[in-house]
C-alpha cells in the first residue's frame, strides 16, 4: 500500500519541435516498459500538445501537463487521480528553474549542451516519481550549490549576489514573469 499523501508523476519528457526525445525519464515502467512503447507514447502525446493553447490534457488514462518554450516542450505525465493544479504548477516552475539555470535560453541546443544541468534540475525536483520540490529558487539553489541547499533561508552575504548586468537582467526577468503570472491569476 502506498502513501496517498505523496504526489507523484509517471514521466518527465522534454521533446524538440519535431517530437524527438531530448530528455525522458519514466518513473512508472508498468504502462510503457519498452523503449518502442515509450517512443510511440511520446510521438502520440507530441501530436496532441504541440502548438496547442491548452496546458493540461487527458490522454491514454494519464493527466498530461506541458509548457512550450522556444523549440522544446516540457511534458509531465501523471495519474488521473493526481491534483492537476499541482502538476501544472510543477511544470511551470520546472520551466522557470530551467530558464534560470540555462540563462533564459531554454532551447534544443542549450539543453543538449547543458544536459547535465537539465538532468540534475529534474532529479532535484522529482525523485523516483515523487515530487520533492516545487519552488524554482530552491531547485536552482540545489543544483548550483548543493552544500547550502538545505540552508537557503540563511542570511546571504553581499559578495555572493550576482550584481553583473546579466545577473540583474535574470533577476528582473524572473520577477516580472512571476508578477505577470500573479496578475493573471488575480492574486
N, C-alpha and C positions, 0 to 999 in steps of 0.2 A: 504494500500500500504506500502510495507516495504522499508527500506532504502537500496538501492542497493550497497552502499559503505561498508556495514558491511559484513565481511567474516564469514561464518558460517559452522558448522559441524552438522550432523544429529545425530551422535552417537560416543561414545568413548568406546572401548571394550578392555579388557585385558583377553586373554584366555590362558589356560595352554596347555601343549603339547598333550593333548587328545581332545582339543576343548571345554573343560568345562569352564564355566564363572568364572573368578576370580573377575572381576570388569566390570560393564556395566552401562552406562548412556545414555539413549535415549533422545535427545532434541526435536525430531520431532516425535510425537506419531501417526501421520496420517497413515503411512505405516505399522508400527508394534505396534499395540495398546495393544495386549495381550502378556502375558509372553510366551505363547506357540509359537506365531508368532516370538517373539524375539529369543527364543532358536533355532527355526528352521532356522532362518536367520543366527544366529551365527554359527551353525553347517555347513551350506552350504558355508558360507564365509571361515570358517576354512579349509574346504576341498579344496577350491580354492587357499588359500595362504600358507598353512603350507609347509615348506621345499621347497619353490619356490625361484627363484632368482630374481623375479620382485619385485618392491616396490610399484607399482601403478597398479591397475586393474580397469576395469569397470565391475560391477556386478549388475544385477537386477535394472537397471536405477540409479545406485549410483557410485560415484567415491570412491574407497577404497584405502587408503594408509596404509602401515603396515611396522613394523620393528620387527624382531625376536631378542630376547636376552635370551640366555640360554634356559630355558624350558617354556618361555612365549612369546606371540605375542601381541603387541600393535597395535590396528586397529582403524583408524579414518574413518568414513563414512561421505561423503558429497554429495551434489547435483552435478549433471553433469556440471552445469554452474559455479561451483567454480573453482578457479585457482589451478590446480593440483600441481604446484610447491610450492605454499604457504602451501597447506595442507600437502604435503610431508615434507616440512621444519618444519612445526609444529610437525609432527610425530617424526622426528629425534631429534628435540630439546626437546620434551617431554621425550623421552628416555634418553637424556643426563641429564635433570633435575632429573629424577627418579634415574639414576645411581649415581648422586652426593648425593641425599638425602638418598639413601639406601647403601651408602658406596661401590659402584661398585659391588653390589651383587643383581642384578635385576633378581630374580628367584621366583618361585612359593611360596616357604616357606617364603622368606623375604617379599613378597607382602602381604601375609596373616598375618604375624606377625606385619607388619608396615602399615596396611591398612589405618590407619588414615592419615599418611603422603602421601600415594598414592592418596587418595581421595582429600585431601587438595591441593596437587600439581595440579591435574586435574581441580579442582574448581578454582584455581588461574589462570589457563591457559584459560579455556573455561567457560563462564557463560551463561547458557540458550542457548547454541549453538553458541554464539558469541565469536570469538577469542579475548581474552583480551591481551594476551602477548605471544611473541614467543621466547624471549631471555631466555635461560636456567638459566643464572646467576640471572636475575631479578625474575624469577619464584621461584628459590630456596630461594632467599632473602625474598620474600613474605611469603613463607611457614615457614622459620626458624625464621624470625624476622619481623613480620607484622608491628610493630611500625615504623620501619625505611625503609620500602619497598618503600615508595614514595620518599625517600631521598637517593637513592642508590648511586648517583654520589657524595654525600658529602664526605669530607675528612675522610679516615679511620684512626683510631688510631692503633698504632703498637700492643697494648695489645689485640686487637680483632682478630688479624691474627693468624690462627692455624699454629704454627711452629713445631708441632709434626711431627714425621716421617710419620704417617698416613695422616695428613693434606697436607704435601708436596707431598706425593705419589698421593693423589687425584688430587691436582692441576696439577702436571706433567702429569698424565694420561689424564686428561681432555684437557690440552693444546696440547699434542701430537695427540690426536684424532682429534681435530679441525684443526691442521696443516695438518694432513693426508687428511682430507676432502677437505681442500682448495687446496692441491696439486692435488688431483684427479679431482677437478673442473677446474684446470688450472688457478687459481687466484693467 
